Amino acid sequence: MNFGEILIYTATFISIYTTVYFFLTLLEHRKNITKNTKLKKYPSVTIIIPAYNEEKTLAGTVDSVLNLDYPKNKLKIIIVDDGSTDKTAEIGRKYAEQPNIDFYTKTNGGKHTALNLAIDKTNTEYIGSLDADSFVDNQALKRIMAYFEDDKNIMAVTPSMKIHNPQTILQHIQRTEFLIGILLRKVFSFLESIHVTPGPFTIYKKEFFKKHGYYRKAHQTEDIEIALRMQSKNFRIENCVNAYVYTHGPKKFTPLRKQRLRWYTGFLGNVIDYRELFRREHGTLGLFVLPMSLISVGMVIILGIYAIYKFLETSYKTLNNYIAINFDILNLKWFSFETFYISTKPIAILGLLGLILSLILIIITKKISKEKQSVVKSYIYFVLFYWILFGYWWAISIISKIRKKKIEWSHKSNEKN
């Protein structure tokens, strides 16, 4: 075998192995995918909404929290304006006229500082946050709180995130990515390996912040750092697969690239900071999930470089062939289907198996996430383009990390409609 075949076989094996492993894990725990939401009691909860230049979406976010099916006397909302330059503060003050909503404004210092200011103002048993460009299903909080009743060692429960109303090709790709993320986060919860607690509507016990510190800047990804901090202290993080949160994915390439650059460099920075998690005592997280995440990234980047090399090589050979026939391409027979050309090589069979498994994955994900709309268009875009984007995002993130490039927040409001 040549280098290319070895590379493709290795990547295919890793992909099929991890997919089958996740399927078997889900199958083993199929009776525990969802939980009974009849609460014995309703603990007090504060939902923090940090906002920076969110005049277009803040009202929808706050309204979704107000519409939660949860006792109003047990629910507190704190809106924190992090130095906005638009009408965000004006909207926040208007909502603060209601008895269960507080509003604070501060100079811009980053999302983690806004969250920490609000935590200082809370006196509830549980704390959650919701990004000001997202909105939550009205049953989400009740479903999440059911997990805390069953296990006192659970410090956080994550929701299931979906892309709302995708329009562009990039949003359709993100839609499939987020749907697959719903399944993976549930599998990771069974493996006790959740390593990200998403900003939109993860709910925490307040006692964790009291005993182990508040949010940190954490390479602009405080949601990764706090999850790894919990894992380093052997606390449990659960996932509520039917607690739905909807967010608006970036429509255009540049805002999406900046978002992923922040996510991926942040992941690298936090994994380096918590490298002690790569040990046997941290179980599947340290021995499989985190290592396999890094291995998969490496494989995608190498495959991407190899694909570019093969494309250039093939293009060069094709050009030489055209030169040889003096570009007399009109008389060429461009396509003729023959069964002889159907490859029966093991790599082709494995590739087909991988495609079938991915289809099964998306079908199971659609069922688990109760997704009612068709995902065919989103899935096709995902299969065609995601691996290219994923490799590119990781490549620039690794280069930025090596060069110690400063990464800033990219705001979705910068997109022009």
ChimeraX attribute file (.defattr): number of C-alpha atoms within 10 A of each C-alpha:
attribute: neighborCount
match mode: 1-to-1
recipient: residues
	/A:1	6
	/A:2	6
	/A:3	9
	/A:4	13
	/A:5	11
	/A:6	12
	/A:7	16
	/A:8	17
	/A:9	17
	/A:10	12
	/A:11	19
	/A:12	17
	/A:13	16
	/A:14	15
	/A:15	16
	/A:16	18
	/A:17	13
	/A:18	14
	/A:19	17
	/A:20	13
	/A:21	13
	/A:22	20
	/A:23	18
	/A:24	13
	/A:25	16
	/A:26	20
	/A:27	13
	/A:28	11
	/A:29	12
	/A:30	10
	/A:31	9
	/A:32	11
	/A:33	18
	/A:34	16
	/A:35	14
	/A:36	10
	/A:37	15
	/A:38	11
	/A:39	14
	/A:40	8
	/A:41	9
	/A:42	16
	/A:43	16
	/A:44	17
	/A:45	26
	/A:46	26
	/A:47	25
	/A:48	30
	/A:49	30
	/A:50	27
	/A:51	27
	/A:52	25
	/A:53	21
	/A:54	24
	/A:55	21
	/A:56	14
	/A:57	18
	/A:58	25
	/A:59	18
	/A:60	16
	/A:61	20
	/A:62	26
	/A:63	13
	/A:64	15
	/A:65	22
	/A:66	18
	/A:67	13
	/A:68	17
	/A:69	14
	/A:70	19
	/A:71	11
	/A:72	13
	/A:73	11
	/A:74	14
	/A:75	20
	/A:76	21
	/A:77	26
	/A:78	26
	/A:79	30
	/A:80	27
	/A:81	27
	/A:82	24
	/A:83	18
	/A:84	18
	/A:85	13
	/A:86	13
	/A:87	14
	/A:88	25
	/A:89	26
	/A:90	11
	/A:91	18
	/A:92	25
	/A:93	17
	/A:94	12
	/A:95	20
	/A:96	16
	/A:97	11
	/A:98	10
	/A:99	10
	/A:100	16
	/A:101	21
	/A:102	19
	/A:103	20
	/A:104	18
	/A:105	19
	/A:106	14
	/A:107	11
	/A:108	14
	/A:109	11
	/A:110	17
	/A:111	24
	/A:112	19
	/A:113	20
	/A:114	26
	/A:115	23
	/A:116	16
	/A:117	18
	/A:118	23
	/A:119	22
	/A:120	11
	/A:121	12
	/A:122	18
	/A:123	13
	/A:124	18
	/A:125	14
	/A:126	22
	/A:127	25
	/A:128	24
	/A:129	22
	/A:130	24
	/A:131	22
	/A:132	26
	/A:133	25
	/A:134	24
	/A:135	25
	/A:136	26
	/A:137	16
	/A:138	18
	/A:139	16
	/A:140	23
	/A:141	24
	/A:142	19
	/A:143	24
	/A:144	25
	/A:145	23
	/A:146	20
	/A:147	22
	/A:148	21
	/A:149	14
	/A:150	9
	/A:151	11
	/A:152	11
	/A:153	11
	/A:154	18
	/A:155	21
	/A:156	27
	/A:157	28
	/A:158	27
	/A:159	28
	/A:160	25
	/A:161	24
	/A:162	25
	/A:163	21
	/A:164	16
	/A:165	13
	/A:166	18
	/A:167	10
	/A:168	14
	/A:169	17
	/A:170	21
	/A:171	24
	/A:172	25
	/A:173	24
	/A:174	25
	/A:175	24
	/A:176	26
	/A:177	18
	/A:178	18
	/A:179	22
	/A:180	20
	/A:181	16
	/A:182	24
	/A:183	25
	/A:184	18
	/A:185	24
	/A:186	27
	/A:187	23
	/A:188	21
	/A:189	20
	/A:190	20
	/A:191	16
	/A:192	21
	/A:193	25
	/A:194	27
	/A:195	24
	/A:196	19
	/A:197	25
	/A:198	21
	/A:199	19
	/A:200	26
	/A:201	29
	/A:202	27
	/A:203	26
	/A:204	24
	/A:205	19
	/A:206	21
	/A:207	14
	/A:208	15
	/A:209	16
	/A:210	11
	/A:211	8
	/A:212	12
	/A:213	12
	/A:214	18
	/A:215	19
	/A:216	17
	/A:217	15
	/A:218	17
	/A:219	20
	/A:220	22
	/A:221	25
	/A:222	23
	/A:223	23
	/A:224	23
	/A:225	26
	/A:226	23
	/A:227	22
	/A:228	24
	/A:229	18
	/A:230	19
	/A:231	21
	/A:232	15
	/A:233	11
	/A:234	15
	/A:235	18
	/A:236	19
	/A:237	26
	/A:238	26
	/A:239	25
	/A:240	25
	/A:241	24
	/A:242	21
	/A:243	24
	/A:244	24
	/A:245	22
	/A:246	18
	/A:247	18
	/A:248	18
	/A:249	26
	/A:250	23
	/A:251	20
	/A:252	16
	/A:253	14
	/A:254	12
	/A:255	19
	/A:256	20
	/A:257	18
	/A:258	18
	/A:259	20
	/A:260	19
	/A:261	25
	/A:262	22
	/A:263	22
	/A:264	20
	/A:265	27
	/A:266	24
	/A:267	23
	/A:268	16
	/A:269	19
	/A:270	22
	/A:271	19
	/A:272	11
	/A:273	14
	/A:274	15
	/A:275	14
	/A:276	13
	/A:277	21
	/A:278	18
	/A:279	12
	/A:280	12
	/A:281	13
	/A:282	17
	/A:283	15
	/A:284	17
	/A:285	22
	/A:286	19
	/A:287	15
	/A:288	14
	/A:289	20
	/A:290	19
	/A:291	13
	/A:292	15
	/A:293	10
	/A:294	12
	/A:295	13
	/A:296	16
	/A:297	15
	/A:298	16
	/A:299	18
	/A:300	19
	/A:301	19
	/A:302	16
	/A:303	19
	/A:304	19
	/A:305	14
	/A:306	16
	/A:307	14
	/A:308	12
	/A:309	12
	/A:310	13
	/A:311	12
	/A:312	12
	/A:313	12
	/A:314	12
	/A:315	12
	/A:316	12
	/A:317	12
	/A:318	12
	/A:319	12
	/A:320	13
	/A:321	12
	/A:322	13
	/A:323	11
	/A:324	10
	/A:325	9
	/A:326	9
	/A:327	12
	/A:328	10
	/A:329	10
	/A:330	7
	/A:331	7
	/A:332	7
	/A:333	7
	/A:334	7
	/A:335	6
	/A:336	6
	/A:337	7
	/A:338	7
	/A:339	6
	/A:340	7
	/A:341	8
	/A:342	9
	/A:343	10
	/A:344	9
	/A:345	8
	/A:346	10
	/A:347	16
	/A:348	13
	/A:349	12
	/A:350	16
	/A:351	16
	/A:352	12
	/A:353	14
	/A:354	18
	/A:355	14
	/A:356	11
	/A:357	17
	/A:358	18
	/A:359	13
	/A:360	13
	/A:361	19
	/A:362	19
	/A:363	15
	/A:364	15
	/A:365	20
	/A:366	20
	/A:367	12
	/A:368	17
	/A:369	20
	/A:370	12
	/A:371	13
	/A:372	8
	/A:373	7
	/A:374	9
	/A:375	16
	/A:376	12
	/A:377	12
	/A:378	20
	/A:379	20
	/A:380	14
	/A:381	17
	/A:382	22
	/A:383	14
	/A:384	11
	/A:385	13
	/A:386	18
	/A:387	15
	/A:388	16
	/A:389	18
	/A:390	15
	/A:391	21
	/A:392	18
	/A:393	22
	/A:394	20
	/A:395	20
	/A:396	16
	/A:397	25
	/A:398	16
	/A:399	12
	/A:400	16
	/A:401	18
	/A:402	10
	/A:403	9
	/A:404	10
	/A:405	11
	/A:406	10
	/A:407	18
	/A:408	13
	/A:409	15
	/A:410	17
	/A:411	15
	/A:412	18
	/A:413	16
	/A:414	10
	/A:415	13
	/A:416	7
	/A:417	6
